[in-house]
Amino acid sequence: MFRPGNDGYQQATLTNDGFWPDLELEDFQRARSIPPDISHHTVSQAMLTAVGEINESLEAFAASKQRAGYQTAAAVPGPSMKGESVLLARYKKAVYARAKADLMGEFAAISRREENTNQDAPQTKASLLAEAAVALRGIKGLGRVGVHLI
């Protein structure tokens, strides 16, 4: 259920799988400058889809941590700031970047209504997807760039 706040951002919680943390829609909107006038259903679907894709990509990682005795991502030790570990920060970064990339078409539609061509949208979407990929590689303990044989 969506509950609009005083500033138009939605107060709704995305319930995650138990290992990864629940996420607040309002936090995503604020962190990634998502305009409150974009359909709240559209924003929530982008978040839900991004969480599904990221969680799928991290299934083996989560399973290995659970086998090691860490039942949640928050329990995995590592550097932290203000109660959030680097693991959780990377996870949110990956999810938020992927979700915003999915919403880039919505930004373009709003820009057209406002007579702004928004010519950077393809580059921005590509950079957001790259940001998500780098965060995922960091979680998996891989370097920023890799080469794979086909």
N, C-alpha and C positions, 0 to 999 in steps of 0.2 A: 504494500500500500504506500502510495506517495503522499507525503505531507509537505506542502510548500512552506518554506521558511519565510521570514519577513522580507528577505532579499530575493526571493524567487527560486533559490536553489532547493533541490528536493532532499528531504530527510527520509532516506530509505536505506535499509541494510541489505547487502547481498550476502546471503548465508553461504559460506564456502563449505568445503568437503571435510572439515575437521582437522586436517593437517595444516592447510594454509588458512590465514586469518580471514574473518568476515571483513567486508569492505563497505565503507559508507559512500553512497552516491554523491553526497554533498562534498566530501573530501576530494573525490575525483574531479568534480566540476570546478572546485576552487583551485586545486593544484594544477590543472591543465587548462585553465581559463576557458571553460566550456560555458558559452552564454546561456543564461537561464531561459531564454526564449526558444531554445531548441526543445522539441517535444521530449517530455520526460520519459515517455515510453521508448522513444528512439535511443535516448542516452542509456537507459537501463538495459536495453537489448544489446547495445554495444559493449557495455561492461560485462554482462553475462556471457556473451560470446567470447570476449577476450579472456575471461577467467577460464572458460572451458578449454580454449586453445592452449593457454599457458599451462594449466594444470595437466593437460594431456602430455605436453612436451616435458613436463617435470615428473611424470609418474615414477620413473626408475629412480630419480633422485629422492623423492619423498619416501619410496619404499625402502631404499637403503638407509635413510635416516631413521625410519621407524624400526628397522631391524637392529639398528645400533642403540635403540632405546629411547629415541626422541619421538614422542607421540605427536608433537606439534612443531611447526616451524619456529615458533617463538621460544621453544625449549632448546633449540640448537645453539650452542655457545658461539660467540663471535663478538667482534666490535659492535658497540651500540652507542646511541645518542638519544637522550630523552626517552628511554624505554623501548626504542625501536632498534633492532639489530640490522646489520648490513644485509643479512639474508632477507629480512622482511622489506627493507628499503628497495632492494633489487627486484623482489617479487612485485611490489606495488609499481615500480618504475616500468617493468615489463607489461603488466596489465594495463596501466594507465596509457602508456604509449600506444599499445595495440588498439585499445578502445578509441583513443582519439584519432588514430589513423582511420578506423572504420567510420568515424563521424565526419571526415573531411568533406565528403559529398554534401553533408548538411551545411557546413560552413560555406561551401560554394553556392548553394541554393540561397542562403541568407544574403550573401554578398551580391548575388544577381538582383535580388529584390532591392538591395540598397545601392544598386548601380555601381558596384565595385567588381572588377573582373576577376580578382583573386588569382592571378596567373601563376602564383607559386604553389598552388595546391598539390600538383603531382610531386614536386620536390619535397614538400613538407611531409606528405604521406610516406614517401620513401625514407626520409630521414627518421620519422617516427617508428617505422618498421625496423630500421637498422638499430635504433636505440633499444627497442624491445629485444632484438636478437643479441645485442651486446650484453644486456642485463641477464638474459637467459644463459649465455655462455659463462658469465661470471658466477651464477648460481651453480652451474654444473662443474665449475673449476677449470674451464677451458680458457684459453687466451682470447683476446679480442678478435683475432682473425684466425681462420683455419683453412686448410686445404684438404679437400676430400677427393679420393680417387673414385672414378665412376666405373 
